[in-house]
C-alpha cells in the first residue's frame, strides 16, 4: 500500500485555507479601492443639475460671469471622479450615459454662447433628465460593487467552513481513530501484555509510530524473558560494588584517622594497587604555581613511562592533581574515580584544617594590631601634636640652635616610630585576610605600587604546605622591608621578588633590584635596618645574604628550612 505524508496533507489543507482567505482579502481590497471614488462621482453628477438651472439665468446675459459659470460646470463635468466612468471596468450603459450628458452639454453650451435663453430653457428639462439618468446609473454601479463584495465574502466564508468541516471529519477518521487504537495498544503493553495488534495507517508518520510501538513491545517481551539472568548479573555487580565501597571506606578511615602525610597517602596507593592488581600506580599533587609532587605506590614508577590511564583529583571545582596508572587490563573506572574524589576530599580537608590553624594565629595577630593601633598609635600621634604645640609655645628667648636640633630629633624619632608602626600594622592586616603567603605578597606589592613608579614583579613557586602561619608574618615583614629599602634608596627601575625551593629542599626568597648596588647599601647599613632583618631571619632559623648582581643592583636573599618535611619521599 502506497503511503502518504500526514504532515503534507495537513499542510495542504492549511495552504488551501490560507490561499482562500488571502484571495478573499485581496478581492475585498481591490473592490474597495475601485469604490473609493463612487461617492465623489455621485456628488459631482448631482451638482450638475443645480449648475444647469443656475446657468439658465446667464443664458442671455453675455457677461464674463456667464463664462465663469460655464468653466465651473465643465470642471465638474470633466472632473476625475466623473471621468472614471469611462474606465474598462465600468458598465457600457454608464459610459454611454456619461457620453450622452457630454454631447447634450455641448448643445446647451452653444445656446448660452448664442444668448438664446428660449432654446436653453426648452432643452433644460431634457438635459436635467439625462443627468438624472447618469446619477442613477452611477448609484446602481456603486450598489453593484457593494453587493458583489458581500456575495464574495459570503461565498468564501461558506467555502472555508466547508473545507474546515471536511478537514475535521477527515482528521477524525484518518488520524484520531488510529491514535486511539495506538493508545489502547500502549495501555495493553503497560499492563504486561505484549501480544498486541498494531493498527495500519496510510500515513507514514502514524505507521512509523505503530512500527516503533510494535518494536518496543517485542523488545520488552525479550527483555522480560531474559530478566532472570540479568538479575543474577546485577546481583554480582552489587556484590562487587559493596566490596569496593568497603575498600573505599577502609581507606577513608585510614586517611582521616591520622595526619595526612606521605606515608598515609602511599599506604592508600599500595592498597589500591594490590586490590586492582596494577603494574604501576602513582599520585601527582599540583599546587598553585603549577608545582607538582609525585607519590608512588610500592614498586615505583619507571622513568619515561607513559600512563595508560589518568584520573583527575577534582572536588567542588578544585583541581588538586591526578592519579595515573599502568595496567594491562581495562581499569575499573567507577572505583578509580571514587578513589580520586576521596583523595581530593581528604587533601582538601587536611588543607582546610591547616588553614583554620593559620587563620587562628592571624586572627590573634589582628587583635595585637588593633591593640597597637589603639595604644601606641594614639600615644605617638599625641606626642607629635605635643611637639608641635611645644615648638609654637616657646618664646624667642628660649630658642637657640641646640633646642631646635633637639626638637627636630625628637620629632623625627616620633615620626620614624609612627611610620614603622604603620608599616607593621599594614603587614598584620595583609596576613589576616587569607592564610596564603602568595596572596599576602601580591596584596603587599599592590599596596606599594600606589607609592612608587618602580615596576614590582612577583615570581612565586612554593607550596603553601611548606610554610607555617608563624613563618608568614616574618617572611612578609622582611620582604616588605627589603622592597621598601630598594624603592627608597636603590633608585631602581624594577624590583623582582622570587620565592622557590632549591635542590637541597630549602626555601629561598630573594628581592632583586637594578639600582645603585651593594656599596651604597653598606654605607646606609643602620638606616636600612639590616640588623632587624638579620634578627627576623634568625627567628626563622634562616640566613640573610646581600649580593651584587652582574648587571648592577642588589639581591637580598633569605634562606630558611620548610615548616614540615616535604611529602615526597627522600
Protein Blocks (a to p, Z undefined) as FASTA:
>chain_A
ZZddfklmmmmmmmmmmmmmmmmmmmmmmmmmmmmmmmmmmmmmmmmmmmmmmmmmmmmn
opaklmmmmmmmmmmmmgmklmmmmpmklcfklmmmmmmmmmmmmmmmmmmmnopaklmm
mmmmmmmmmmmmmmmmmmmmmmmmmmmmmmmmmmmmmmmmmmmmmmmmmmmmmmmmmmmm
mmmmmmmmmnopabdcddddfbfklmmmmmmmmmmmmmmmmmmmmmmmmmmmmmmmmmmm
mmmmmmmmmmmmmmmmpccdfklmmmmmmmmmmmnopabdcdddddehiiacddddehia
aehiacfbdcdddeehiafbdcddddfbdcdfklmmmmmmmmmmmmmmmmmmmmmmmmmm
mmmmmmmmmmmmmmmmmmmmmmmmmmmmmmmmpcfklgcfklmmmmmmmmmmmmmmmmmm
mmmmmmmmmmmmpgcfklmmmmmmmmmmmmccbdcddddfbdfklpcfklmmmmmmmmmm
mmmmmmmmnopabdcddddddfkopacdddddfbebjklmmmmmmmnommmmmmmmmmno
pacdddddfkgpjddddddddfbdcfbgZZ
